[in-house]
Amino acid sequence: MPFSTMSANPFHSVRNPRWVLNLFLMCAVFELAGAQASSGLQLCNEADRAALLSFKARIAVDTTDILGSWVGRDCCGGDWEGVQCDPSTGRVTELQLQRPADARSQYMKGVISPSLGNLQFLEVLVISGMKLIKGPVPDSFSNLSRLTQLVLEDDALGGYVPASLGRLTALKIFSLSGNRFVGRIPASLGSLKGLVELHLARNTLTGPIPPVFKSLISLNSLDFSYNSLSGSIPDFVGQFRNLTYIDLSNNGFSGPIPDSFCSLGNVVDMSLSDNQLSGHVPTQFGSMKSLTRLSLASNMLTGQIPESISRLDRLWYLNLSRNGFTEPLPASLANGIPSILSLDLSYNKLNLGTVPSWIRLRELSDIHLAGCGITGPLLNFAKRDSLNSIDLSDNRLTGSLAQFLAMMSNIQSVKLSNNLLKADLSELKLPETLSSLDLHSNQLSGSLASILNHKTSSFLEALDLSNNKITGAIPEFKRGLSLKLLAISSNHITGRIPASISNLVDLQKLDISRNQISGAIPASLGQLKTLQWLDVSINQLTDKIPSTFLGLTGIRHANFRANRLCGEIPQGRPFNIFPAVAYAHNLCLCGKPLAPCQGAADQTGRRLNERPQSV
């Protein structure tokens, strides 16, 4: 007789397999938990997981696909991209969401959830380069008392910088650069006495640097560039003896450069350019022995360049352009600044007469002496193979341009505009390395085809030959050219715009105005999707503006004035909202922003009615 209780034993029943499966799953879970307990690993804290998922829910679009990895129960298991935990507690300690620098099409769109303020053990918070994360910084972030790094860079955050962030006294690194913050810098940030890096660049912040910032004596990096800050540069900045990097450029700071800056012996890189600073450069600037880069460009500084600058033995970049510096240049510069590679003295009140020999004989990479009163022949440079860029624009130079260019074997950028240089373009041999050539407003002649032909280097990106005496037609363009700027206005160029202009697939600016160019505007011009600036005005162009131009969605400026164009202006943005003057003085253009077009019959009747009646 069979054992009567066997059929009731669930381990022997074949009628309830789900019960068996559940039992095995429970055993597996207990085994995993035991393994984690024995190894000291903890599952993600549920409150931290909920905070992260709340952030994810407020991001509407994520082309980086970082948040796509945020699935499952354990945010600390290593699968949640950008999330780091303390393995012994299961608490989230780092959240780093950074777009790769070369991934321009990747971004996140949404807002930052206040729930991130619940991550009580968070030490590092980085949300950088996401471009379309908008809204304010949540006030809840002031609860992150363990935070040592707060980096919210290159997003689209806005509003005021929260004063409550001054409570994060453990912060070492604080950056809100590259956003849309407005208003004043909150004085409460002066409480962050342990800050090593403070970056608020590329916003629209206003007002002065708060006086309480004098307590930030641990700073080694300070960047307030590209804002609308005003007032004087505080003298106490010179007491930040740990500073190695300071950028206050592109603001509205006024007054003198503080003498105390001469005490910043550890500063390696300093930029105070594009402000309204005045007065003389402190005479003891040479005390800043660690300086490798110095830019004081585009201010209102006056007087002579201090002799002490020649004692900056490590300085390789010096930009003093667009100020009011006067002669003479310090004689000590001839043997001083031994490491100098890049020098810009353009647009001061200097009248050099000739390029100083100590500049011509040095092994420099960049020489910029535009508007420095240089006259006479275009002289060669002894160490020309080292030159990367040269700008001698707005002088009174003469001489052989062809020989000068032929000697520049490694040059990338040449600006010799607004001089008295004469040359036939057929004489010029452009260096293979050249990417930018600006020769506008000289006395050049010859045909454009001598420079733009099948031999033109694919490195050439910018060519400006405007306001010369160039003749002939616009040549055909081969595939593979990299031109982004082509400016040939105010010459004597004739013929048609070639349809092959569509081969300039990278072109951003085209200016062919003030010539004698005729024929129809080729429809292929509408294929240049990168075009932003177009000027074909004051020529002899006929027919209509091609409807293919509606594909130029990135264009910001267009001018068709003073031609013989007729027909309807392409009726789509931005062509129908450009000012009417952009279409003025043509034959019979119509449609917005001009008067509406009439039917063909009405136009014919109007022409008949306009004929003079016979007497």
C-alpha positions in Angstrom: 0.0 0.0 0.0 1.5 3.4 -1.0 2.5 5.9 1.7 -0.6 7.9 2.3 1.0 11.2 3.0 3.4 11.3 0.0 0.8 13.0 -2.3 0.4 15.8 0.2 4.2 16.6 0.3 4.8 19.7 -1.9 8.3 18.5 -2.8 6.8 15.5 -4.5 3.9 17.2 -6.1 4.1 17.7 -9.9 0.8 19.6 -9.8 2.3 22.8 -8.2 5.6 23.6 -10.1 5.2 27.4 -9.4 5.5 26.8 -5.7 8.8 25.0 -6.3 10.1 27.8 -8.5 9.3 30.5 -5.9 11.1 28.5 -3.2 14.2 28.3 -5.3 14.1 32.1 -6.0 13.8 32.8 -2.3 16.8 30.7 -1.6 18.8 32.5 -4.3 17.9 35.9 -2.8 18.9 34.8 0.7 22.1 33.4 -0.7 22.9 36.7 -2.5 22.1 38.7 0.6 24.3 36.5 2.6 27.1 36.9 0.1 26.8 40.6 0.2 26.7 40.7 4.0 29.8 38.5 4.2 31.7 40.7 1.7 30.6 44.0 3.4 28.7 45.2 0.3 25.4 47.0 0.7 22.5 47.4 -1.7 21.6 50.9 -2.8 19.8 52.8 -0.1 16.1 53.0 -1.1 15.9 56.8 -0.3 18.9 57.5 -2.5 17.5 55.4 -5.3 14.2 57.2 -5.1 16.0 60.6 -5.3 17.9 59.5 -8.4 14.8 58.2 -10.1 13.0 61.5 -9.4 15.9 63.3 -11.1 15.5 60.9 -14.1 11.8 61.6 -14.3 12.4 65.4 -14.7 14.6 64.9 -17.7 12.3 64.8 -20.7 15.0 64.0 -23.3 18.4 62.3 -22.9 20.3 61.8 -26.1 23.4 60.9 -24.0 21.6 57.7 -23.0 23.3 57.9 -19.6 20.0 57.6 -17.8 19.1 54.6 -19.8 21.4 52.6 -17.6 19.4 53.6 -14.5 17.4 50.4 -14.2 17.1 47.8 -11.6 17.0 47.9 -7.8 20.7 48.4 -7.0 22.0 51.9 -8.0 25.3 51.0 -6.3 26.1 47.9 -8.3 28.1 49.7 -10.9 25.6 49.6 -13.7 24.1 53.0 -13.1 26.3 55.3 -15.2 27.7 58.3 -13.3 26.7 57.0 -9.8 29.2 56.0 -7.2 28.5 54.7 -3.7 30.2 53.9 -0.5 30.2 50.1 -0.7 30.1 49.7 3.1 26.9 51.7 3.5 25.1 51.6 0.2 24.8 55.4 0.2 25.4 57.5 -3.0 28.5 59.6 -2.6 29.1 60.8 -6.2 26.8 61.8 -9.1 28.8 62.8 -12.2 26.9 63.3 -15.5 29.2 64.8 -18.1 28.7 65.0 -21.8 31.9 64.1 -23.7 33.6 67.2 -25.2 33.4 65.8 -28.7 29.8 64.7 -28.6 28.1 68.0 -29.6 24.8 66.4 -30.5 24.3 64.9 -27.1 22.4 66.6 -24.3 19.8 66.3 -21.6 16.6 68.4 -21.7 14.6 69.1 -18.6 15.1 70.5 -15.1 17.0 69.5 -12.0 14.8 67.8 -9.5 15.0 69.1 -5.9 15.1 65.5 -4.8 18.9 65.5 -5.3 19.0 67.5 -2.1 18.0 64.3 -0.3 21.3 62.5 -1.1 22.6 63.1 2.4 26.0 61.5 1.8 26.7 63.1 -1.6 30.2 64.5 -1.8 30.6 65.1 -5.6 27.8 66.5 -7.8 28.7 67.2 -11.4 26.1 67.9 -14.2 28.1 69.3 -17.0 27.7 70.0 -20.7 24.1 69.0 -20.9 23.1 72.2 -22.7 19.3 72.0 -22.3 18.8 71.5 -18.6 17.0 74.7 -17.6 15.5 76.2 -14.5 17.0 77.3 -11.2 19.4 75.5 -8.9 17.1 73.9 -6.3 17.4 75.4 -2.8 17.4 71.9 -1.4 21.0 71.7 -2.5 21.9 73.6 0.6 21.1 70.4 2.5 24.1 68.6 0.9 26.4 69.3 3.9 29.1 66.8 2.8 29.4 68.2 -0.7 33.0 69.0 -1.6 32.5 69.5 -5.4 29.5 71.3 -7.0 29.9 71.6 -10.8 26.9 72.6 -12.9 28.7 73.8 -16.0 27.6 74.4 -19.6 23.9 73.7 -19.1 21.1 76.2 -19.4 20.4 76.9 -15.7 19.1 80.4 -14.9 17.7 82.7 -12.3 19.8 84.0 -9.4 22.7 82.1 -7.8 21.0 80.8 -4.6 22.4 82.5 -1.5 21.7 79.3 0.4 24.6 77.6 -1.3 26.8 79.6 1.1 25.9 76.9 3.7 27.9 74.3 1.9 31.0 75.0 3.9 32.7 71.7 2.9 32.9 72.8 -0.7 36.4 72.9 -2.4 35.3 73.2 -6.0 32.3 75.3 -7.0 31.5 76.1 -10.7 28.3 77.4 -12.3 30.1 78.5 -15.5 28.4 78.5 -18.9 24.8 79.0 -17.8 22.2 81.9 -17.8 22.5 83.2 -14.2 21.6 86.8 -13.6 21.9 89.3 -10.8 24.6 89.8 -8.3 27.1 87.3 -6.9 25.6 86.4 -3.5 27.8 87.6 -0.6 27.0 84.4 1.2 29.5 82.6 -1.0 32.2 84.3 1.1 31.4 81.8 3.8 33.0 79.0 1.7 36.4 79.6 3.2 37.7 76.2 2.0 37.1 76.9 -1.7 40.0 76.1 -3.9 38.2 76.7 -7.3 35.5 79.3 -7.9 34.2 79.6 -11.4 31.2 81.6 -12.4 32.2 82.4 -16.0 30.0 82.9 -19.0 26.8 84.0 -17.4 25.1 87.5 -17.1 26.1 88.3 -13.5 26.2 92.0 -12.6 27.5 94.2 -9.8 30.9 94.2 -8.0 32.9 91.3 -6.5 31.5 91.1 -2.9 33.9 92.5 -0.3 33.4 89.5 1.9 35.3 87.4 -0.7 38.5 88.6 1.0 38.1 85.5 3.2 38.6 83.1 0.3 42.3 83.0 0.9 42.6 79.3 -0.2 41.6 80.0 -3.8 44.0 78.8 -6.5 41.7 79.2 -9.4 39.3 82.2 -9.9 37.2 82.6 -13.1 34.5 85.3 -13.4 35.1 85.9 -17.2 32.3 86.8 -19.7 29.8 88.4 -17.4 28.7 92.0 -16.8 30.5 92.6 -13.5 31.5 96.1 -12.7 33.3 98.3 -10.1 37.0 98.1 -9.4 39.0 94.9 -9.0 39.3 94.5 -5.2 42.8 95.0 -3.8 42.3 91.9 -1.6 42.6 89.6 -4.6 46.3 90.3 -4.4 46.3 88.5 -1.0 45.2 85.2 -2.5 48.8 83.9 -2.5 47.8 80.4 -3.6 46.3 81.7 -6.9 47.7 80.1 -10.0 44.9 81.0 -12.4 42.8 84.2 -12.6 40.4 85.2 -15.4 38.3 88.4 -15.0 38.1 89.1 -18.7 35.1 90.4 -20.7 33.4 92.3 -17.9 33.0 96.0 -17.1 35.7 96.4 -14.4 37.1 99.8 -14.2 39.9 101.7 -12.3 43.5 100.6 -12.0 45.1 97.2 -11.8 45.7 96.8 -8.1 49.4 97.1 -7.1 48.8 94.1 -4.8 48.7 91.9 -7.9 52.5 92.1 -8.0 52.5 89.9 -4.9 50.8 87.0 -6.7 54.0 85.0 -7.1 52.3 81.7 -8.0 50.0 82.9 -10.7 50.7 81.1 -14.0 47.8 82.4 -16.1 46.2 85.9 -15.8 43.6 87.6 -18.1 42.1 91.0 -17.4 41.3 91.7 -21.0 38.1 93.3 -22.4 37.3 95.5 -19.4 37.6 99.3 -18.8 40.7 99.3 -16.7 42.7 102.5 -16.8 46.0 104.0 -15.5 49.5 102.5 -15.7 50.4 98.9 -15.4 52.1 98.4 -11.9 55.8 98.8 -12.3 56.6 95.7 -10.3 54.7 93.3 -12.6 58.0 91.5 -13.1 57.7 90.2 -9.6 55.1 87.6 -10.8 57.8 85.2 -11.6 55.5 82.2 -12.4 53.5 84.0 -15.1 53.4 82.1 -18.4 50.3 83.8 -19.9 49.3 87.5 -19.5 46.5 89.3 -21.3 45.6 92.9 -20.6 44.1 93.5 -24.1 41.2 95.8 -24.8 41.3 98.1 -21.9 42.2 101.8 -21.5 45.6 101.4 -20.0 48.2 104.1 -20.7 51.8 105.0 -20.2 54.8 102.9 -21.2 55.0 99.2 -20.9 56.8 98.6 -17.6 60.4 97.5 -18.0 59.9 94.8 -15.3 57.9 92.7 -17.7 61.2 91.8 -19.4 62.1 89.9 -16.2 59.2 87.4 -16.6 61.4 84.5 -17.6 58.6 82.0 -18.0 56.2 84.2 -20.0 55.4 82.7 -23.4 52.2 84.6 -24.2 51.9 88.4 -23.9 48.9 90.3 -25.2 48.8 94.1 -24.6 46.8 95.0 -27.6 44.0 97.7 -27.9 45.2 100.0 -25.1 46.9 103.4 -25.1 50.5 102.3 -24.5 53.0 104.8 -25.8 56.7 104.6 -26.8 59.3 103.9 -26.3 59.3 100.1 -25.8 61.6 99.1 -23.0 65.1 98.4 -24.3 65.3 95.5 -21.9 62.8 93.6 -24.1 65.6 92.9 -26.6 67.2 90.4 -24.2 64.3 89.9 -21.8 61.2 87.5 -21.7 63.4 84.7 -23.0 60.5 82.2 -23.3 58.2 84.5 -25.3 56.5 82.7 -28.2 53.3 84.8 -28.8 53.4 88.6 -28.8 50.5 91.1 -29.5 51.1 94.8 -29.3 48.5 95.8 -31.8 46.4 99.0 -31.8 48.2 101.0 -29.2 49.7 104.5 -29.6 53.0 103.1 -30.9 54.7 104.4 -33.9 57.4 101.7 -34.4 58.4 102.7 -38.0 59.8 99.2 -38.5 59.4 95.8 -36.9 62.0 95.8 -34.0 64.9 93.6 -34.8 64.5 91.7 -31.5 61.1 90.5 -32.8 62.3 89.7 -36.3 65.2 87.7 -35.1 63.4 85.6 -32.4 61.9 82.2 -32.8 58.2 83.2 -32.3 55.0 81.5 -33.1 52.7 84.5 -33.2 53.6 88.1 -34.1 50.7 90.6 -34.0 51.7 94.3 -34.6 48.6 95.6 -36.4 48.2 99.4 -36.3 51.7 100.0 -34.9 52.8 102.6 -37.4 55.1 100.3 -39.4 56.1 101.6 -42.8 58.4 100.6 -45.7 59.0 97.2 -47.2 57.6 94.0 -45.9 60.7 92.5 -44.2 61.3 88.8 -43.8 61.7 87.1 -40.4 64.8 85.1 -39.4 63.0 82.3 -37.7 60.0 82.1 -40.2 59.6 78.3 -40.0 58.4 78.8 -36.4 55.7 81.2 -37.3 52.1 80.1 -36.8 50.3 83.4 -37.3 51.3 87.0 -38.2 49.2 90.1 -38.2 50.6 93.3 -39.6 47.3 94.9 -40.7 46.6 98.6 -40.7 50.1 99.7 -41.3 51.8 101.3 -44.4 53.7 98.3 -45.7 55.0 97.9 -49.2 57.2 95.4 -51.0 57.0 91.9 -52.4 54.1 90.0 -51.0 54.9 87.0 -53.2 58.4 86.5 -51.7 57.1 87.0 -48.2 54.5 84.2 -48.5 56.9 81.9 -50.3 59.2 82.0 -47.2 56.4 81.0 -44.8 56.5 77.2 -44.9 54.5 76.5 -41.7 52.3 79.5 -41.4 48.6 79.0 -40.7 47.2 82.6 -40.4 48.3 85.7 -42.3 46.7 89.1 -41.9 48.2 91.9 -44.0 45.0 93.9 -44.7 44.9 97.6 -45.1 48.4 98.2 -46.3 50.0 99.3 -49.6 51.0 95.9 -50.9 51.0 95.3 -54.6 50.9 91.9 -56.3 49.3 90.0 -59.1 47.5 87.0 -57.7 49.3 84.8 -60.3 52.6 85.5 -58.5 51.4 84.2 -55.1 52.1 80.7 -53.9 50.1 80.0 -50.8 51.7 77.8 -48.2 50.1 74.4 -47.9 49.6 74.9 -44.2 47.7 78.1 -44.6 44.1 78.2 -43.1 43.4 81.9 -43.0 44.5 84.6 -45.4 43.3 88.3 -45.1 44.7 90.7 -47.7 41.7 93.0 -48.0 42.3 96.7 -48.8 45.6 96.5 -50.6 46.4 96.9 -54.3 46.2 93.3 -55.5 45.3 92.5 -59.1 44.9 89.5 -61.3 42.3 86.7 -61.5 40.8 84.9 -58.5 41.4 81.6 -60.3 45.1 82.0 -59.6 44.4 81.3 -55.9 41.2 79.3 -56.0 41.8 76.3 -58.3 42.4 72.6 -58.2 45.7 73.1 -56.4 44.1 75.0 -53.5 44.9 73.4 -50.2 42.1 71.7 -48.3 43.4 73.5 -45.1 42.3 76.9 -46.4 39.2 78.0 -44.3 39.1 81.8 -44.6 40.0 84.0 -47.6 39.4 87.8 -47.6 40.5 89.6 -50.7 37.9 92.4 -50.5 38.6 96.0 -51.7 41.4 95.3 -54.2 41.6 95.4 -58.0 40.9 91.8 -58.8 39.4 91.0 -62.2 38.0 87.9 -64.0 35.3 85.6 -63.0 34.6 83.5 -59.9 36.2 80.1 -60.7 34.6 76.7 -60.4 35.0 75.1 -57.0 36.3 71.6 -56.6 35.0 69.2 -54.0 37.0 68.9 -50.8 37.6 72.6 -50.2 37.1 73.6 -46.5 36.3 77.3 -47.0 34.2 78.7 -44.2 34.6 82.4 -45.2 35.0 83.8 -48.7 35.0 87.6 -49.0 35.8 89.1 -52.4 33.6 92.3 -52.3 34.6 95.6 -53.8 36.7 94.3 -56.7 36.1 94.2 -60.5 34.9 90.6 -60.7 32.6 89.7 -63.6 30.8 86.6 -64.9 28.4 84.4 -63.1 28.2 82.7 -59.7 29.2 79.1 -60.6 26.7 76.4 -59.7 29.7 74.5 -58.2 29.6 76.9 -55.3 27.5 74.1 -53.7 30.8 72.2 -53.3 31.8 74.6 -50.5 29.8 72.6 -48.0 31.4 74.2 -44.9 30.8 77.8 -46.1 29.4 80.1 -43.3 30.0 83.6 -44.8 29.9 84.6 -48.5 30.4 88.3 -49.5 30.6 89.0 -53.2 29.1 92.5 -53.1 30.1 95.5 -55.1 31.4 93.8 -58.2 30.0 93.4 -61.7 28.7 89.8 -61.3 25.8 89.0 -63.6 23.4 86.2 -64.4 21.0 84.3 -62.1 21.7 83.3 -58.6 22.3 79.5 -58.8 19.7 77.4 -57.0 22.6 75.2 -55.8 23.6 78.1 -53.4 20.6 77.0 -51.3 22.4 73.7 -50.6 24.9 75.4 -48.3 23.2 74.4 -45.0 25.9 76.0 -42.9 25.6 79.5 -44.5 25.0 82.2 -41.9 26.0 85.4 -43.7 25.3 86.2 -47.4 25.9 89.5 -49.3 25.4 89.7 -53.1 24.4 93.3 -53.2 25.4 95.9 -55.8 26.0 93.6 -58.7 24.1 92.9 -61.9 22.3 89.7 -60.9 19.0 88.9 -62.7 16.1 86.5 -62.5 14.7 85.6 -59.0 15.9 84.6 -55.6 15.8 80.8 -55.7 13.2 79.1 -53.6 15.9 76.6 -52.5 17.1 79.4 -50.2 14.3 78.3 -47.8 16.6 75.5 -46.9 19.2 78.0 -45.5 17.6 77.8 -42.0 20.8 79.0 -40.2 21.2 82.2 -42.1 21.3 85.4 -40.0 22.1 88.1 -42.5 21.3 88.4 -46.2 21.6 91.4 -48.6 20.3 91.4 -52.2 20.1 95.2 -52.6 20.8 97.0 -55.9 20.7 94.2 -58.5 18.2 93.4 -61.3 16.3 90.7 -59.4 12.6 90.1 -60.0 9.8 87.8 -58.7 8.7 86.7 -55.3 11.0 86.7 -52.3 11.1 83.2 -50.8 8.2 83.3 -48.3 9.6 81.7 -45.3 11.8 82.6 -42.3 14.1 84.4 -42.2 13.8 85.8 -45.8 10.3 87.2 -45.3 11.3 89.0 -42.1 14.7 90.5 -43.1 14.4 94.3 -43.4 13.1 95.7 -46.6 16.3 97.5 -47.3 17.9 94.1 -47.9 15.8 93.9 -51.2 15.7 97.6 -52.2 16.7 98.9 -55.6 15.9 95.8 -57.6 13.8 95.4 -60.8 10.6 93.9 -59.4 11.0 91.9 -56.3 7.8 91.4 -54.3 6.3 89.6 -51.3 7.1 90.1 -47.7 8.8 92.3 -46.5 8.0 94.2 -49.7 4.6 94.8 -51.2 2.5 91.7 -52.1 3.0 90.1 -55.5 0.3 90.6 -58.1 -0.9 88.1 -60.7 0.8 87.8 -64.0 -2.3 89.3 -65.8 -2.4 92.2 -63.4 1.3 92.8 -63.9 0.9 92.7 -67.7 -2.0 95.1 -67.6 -0.1 97.4 -65.3 2.8 97.5 -67.8 0.5 98.3 -70.6 -1.1 101.1 -68.7 2.3 102.4 -67.8 3.3 102.8 -71.5 3.3 106.4 -72.6 0.3 107.3 -74.7 1.0 108.5 -78.3 0.2 112.1 -79.0 
